[in-house]
Amino acid sequence: MDAVSEMLAGVRARGAVFRQVIMQPPWALRMASGAPLTLATMLRGRAWIVPDQHEPVSLGIGDIAVVRGDAPYAVADDPATAPSLVVTSADYCPGAEGLEHASGLARTCGTPAEGAAVLVSGAFERRGELSERLLQALPAVLVVTAEGSSYPSAEMVAEEVARDRPGQQMVLDRLLDLMLVSALRSWFDNPEANAPPWCRALDDPVVGIALRLLHDTPARPWTVADLAAKVGVSRAALARRFTALVGEPPMAYLADWRITLAADLLRETDHSVATIARQVGYANAFALSVAFKRLRGTRPSDHRRPEPAQWRAGTDGR
């Protein structure tokens, strides 16, 4: 499995929500949907993504911006334009529902006005459908240009958003998936991209095999010697190469991967902590709890509780 497929193995959009914004300059939107991941593209005109703690990034027609939910930001015609509207989760609409006006901005999932700048954005609605490893790997804001890209055109996305047809939600879900995959492909193809070391290491003929073994069978009682034997190199050689490429030793990586899997299972299933512990490679609930507390700073039972502000708008954009 290649690096992009590995990163997206557990990611699927379900109940993807989109919005189409029609704007006349000067305009600026404070994005506060609370979504864990948002994708945006310009159908007409140009825009700037203005993160709170990062430099503004230009967004042209057909470019795709991938923005993490923990990175508060604005979208504007100019970085100096102050936001006049806060976009919340209520402003997103599935299909062709809803038309309203606020502060001179038409927010609609219908046909855009002639000559206006048009921003189309889609959001992964639930954090449980996104791998924590994916969110950790991505920069706060990733923009890939339309030139030479293979993702769906902005016109295709806008057309589907504006229609009300059978199976529309499934089409929107898959379009959001395809936009994300295509954006990540472009990111990896860029030799200057600051992709995380473990992503690059998946393409290594030695470390890549070791990573896939750990990913596929995390519950196995792995040792460095056992892993090296499976890969076909010496224990010392694997340890050196793995640490050099991934940035941490094999067993440290395995511990983090196990806890990542456990975190997903805690949120997505009602299995007991003891059952989840065995599924990810720990002898009992106590062992998992100790490792979870060390790596995540909280207990498994606390992590399982629903987040009180999940998919809820906040005026600060978080």
N, C-alpha and C positions, 0 to 999 in steps of 0.2 A: 504494500500500500504506500502511495506517495505521501509527501508531507501534508498537502492540502487535504487529501482524503482522511489522513490520520487525524488531523485537527478537527475535521467536521464530522467524524464518524458518528457522534451522538447528537448532532445538531439538526433539527428539523423545525421549520416554521409551522406552527399550528395556530390558527386564528389570527394570521397576520393582519395588521391594520395599516391602512394607507390614508394619506391626506394629500390634497392638491391645493396649493395656495396661489391665488392670483393677486399680484401686487403692482402698485404704481410707485415709482421713486418719489421721495426717499422712503425706504422701508427697512425695518429690522424686526426680527422675531426672536424672542427669548424662548428657547426650546426647553420645556419642563415637563415632558411626558412621563418621566420615570421609567421608560423602557430600558431594559438592559443593553440593547443594541439597536441603533437606528441607521438606516441607509437613506441617503438623499441624492437626488439628481435634478438638474435644471432642464426643464422642457423648453423654456424660452428665456433668453437673457442670461446674465451672469450674476454670481453671488459670491459672498465671502463667508466661510465658516470661521467664527471668532470664538475660540475656546477661552475660558477664563484665565488660564495660566500658561497659554501657549501662543505662538505667533499666528496671526490670521492666515488662512489658506484659501486661495482662489478656487472657485468652482464654476467651470464652464458648462456649456450645453453638452449633455451626455456624460459628463464626468460623474463618478460615483464617490460619495463621501460615506465612510463607515465610521460611526461615532459611538464610543462606549458610553453607557449610561452614567458612569461615575465621572464623566468629564463635562461639567456644565458649559453650555455654549450658546451663541446666538448665530443667526443667519441673517445677513444684511446685504443691501446693495453696495454699501461702503463700510469698511471697518469702523469709521468714525460715527456712523449713524446710530443713535440711541434706540434701543428696542421700544416699540410702541404697543406691543402685544405679547402676552405670555401664552405660549401654546402648551396646552395640557393634554392629558390622555383623552379628555372628552372631545377634543377637536379632531381626533382621528376617527375615520369612519370606514367600516367594511362595505365594499360594494359602492353603489351610487346613492347612498342615503345622506340626506342632510344638506342644507344650504342656509348659511347665516352670514350676517354682516357685522363687523365690529371694527371700530376705529378706522373706517374707510377701507378695510381690507376684506375682500370677499373670500370666504373660506368654503370651499365646495369640492365635491367629488364629481362635479358635472363638467360641462364644456367651458374651457377658459375663455376669457374675453380677448378680443383681438388686440395685439400689440402690447399686452401686459407681460411682465416677467412671471414665469410659472415654475414653482418648486413642487416636486413630487417626492414625498418621503414615505418610507415604510418602516414599521417597527416590529421587532420580535416581542410579542406581548408578555410572555412569561419567562422568567429567568430559568425555570426548571428545564426548559427546552434548549438551553445553551450551556455548553461545557465551560466550566470555570477556567479550564486550561486555555480555551480559545480566547476568553475575555482577558486573561492575563497575558496572552501572547501579543494581542493587538496593541498598537499605539493608541493614545487617547483619541486621535483623529487621523484617519487614513484616507487620503484622496488619491484615486487612480483616474487617469485621463481616459477620455473616450477613444483616443487615437489608437488604432490597432487592437482594440478590445473585442471580446466575444460575448459580453453580457448583453441582456435584452436592451433594446433601444429605449430611450426615454418615452418615445411616442408609443411603443408597444405597452409599456407599463401604464401610461396615462390612459390609453384606450381601454385597457382591461378594468382599471379603477372606475372609469365612467360608465361601464356597462353593468346591467343587471341581468345575468344569464345563469342558467343551471350550472352548477359546479364552479361558480365563480370563486368561492372561498378557497377551494383546492388549487385553482389556477394562481390566485394571489399568493398562496403559501409557497408554491413551487417557484414563482417568479422571484420572491424574496430570497429563497434558497439559492437560486441561480445567480442572482445579483451578488450575493455574498461570496459564493464560490469563485465567480469570475473575478471579483475584486481581489480576492486572496491570490488567485493565479497571477494576476498582474503584479501584485506586491512581491511574490516570490521570484518572478521573472526579472525583477529589477535588481541588478547586482549591488546597488547601493542601499537596498532596503535593509532596515535594521531588524530582521526577523530573529526570533529567539534561537539560541544555540541548538536546543533539542529539535527544532524543526529542520534546521540544516543537517543535523546529524542523522536524520532519518534516511538521507541519501547516501550515507557512508556504508561501504560493503561490509564492515565489521560492526560498527556501533549501531547502524540501522537495524541489523538482525537482532542484536541484543535488545534494543528498544521495543521491537515488535514482540519479542518473547515476553518481556515484562508487561507490555500492554495487554497481550492476549491471555496470559495466565498469571495474573498478579497474586492469586491465592497459593501458588506453588511456593514451598519453602526455599526460595532461591538463596544461593550463596554466590559470591563472585567466582569461585572455582567451578561451580555447577554451570553458571552462565557462560563462562569462558569455554568450557568443554562443549557446550551446545553450539557455540559460535565457531569453534575450531581454532582458537588461539590460546596462548598461555594466560594464566590468571593476571600476571603482572602487566602483560601487553594490553589486555582488555581494560584493566583499571586505569592505566595511563591514557590510553586513547579515548576511553569513555569520558574521563574527567576533563581532558583537553577540549573535546568537542562539545560536550553537554554543559560543562561548567560545574559539575558536581559528581561525586563517585556513584557507581551503580546502585548501591544499597540506599543511599540518600535519595536518589531519584525514585527508586521503587517505593520508599516510604511515602513520599509526597504523592505519587501516583495512586497508591492505595487509599490515602486519605481523601484525594479528589474523588475517587469512585465511591467511597463511603459517604461523602457529603451529598453526592447526587442521590444515592439510595435512601439516605435519611429523609430527603425532601420529597422523593418521588414514590416511595413505597411505605407500607405500614409494617415492614419487617422489624423484628426486635433488633436491638443493638447487638445482641449476641449472634443472631443470624447474619447480620451484615458484617460483623467482625470476621466470621468464618468465610464469607463470600470473598472478602478482599485480602485474606491472608493472615488474620490475627487469631490467636488461639481462643480468645474469649472477649467478652465485652470490656473487661477491665483493661486488657492490653490495648484495645482500640481506643478507649477513652484516654489513656495516658498519651498515646501517639497523637490523637486528635487535639488534645489540649496543648501539646508541645508545638504542633505545626500550625494550628488554627487559632489558638488562644481561647478556645471555648470547649465546652463539653458536647458530645454528640447529641444529648437530649436537648440542649439549648439551641443547637443548630437546626434541629428538626422543627422547632416552633415556627409558625408562619411569620414572615417579616411584616411588621405592622404597616409599612409604607410601600409595599410592593405594588408596582404599577399604579402609583398615585402621584399626582402632580405636586410639585413644590415650587414656590415662587423663586427659589434660588437656583432652580434648574437641576437639582439633585434628585 
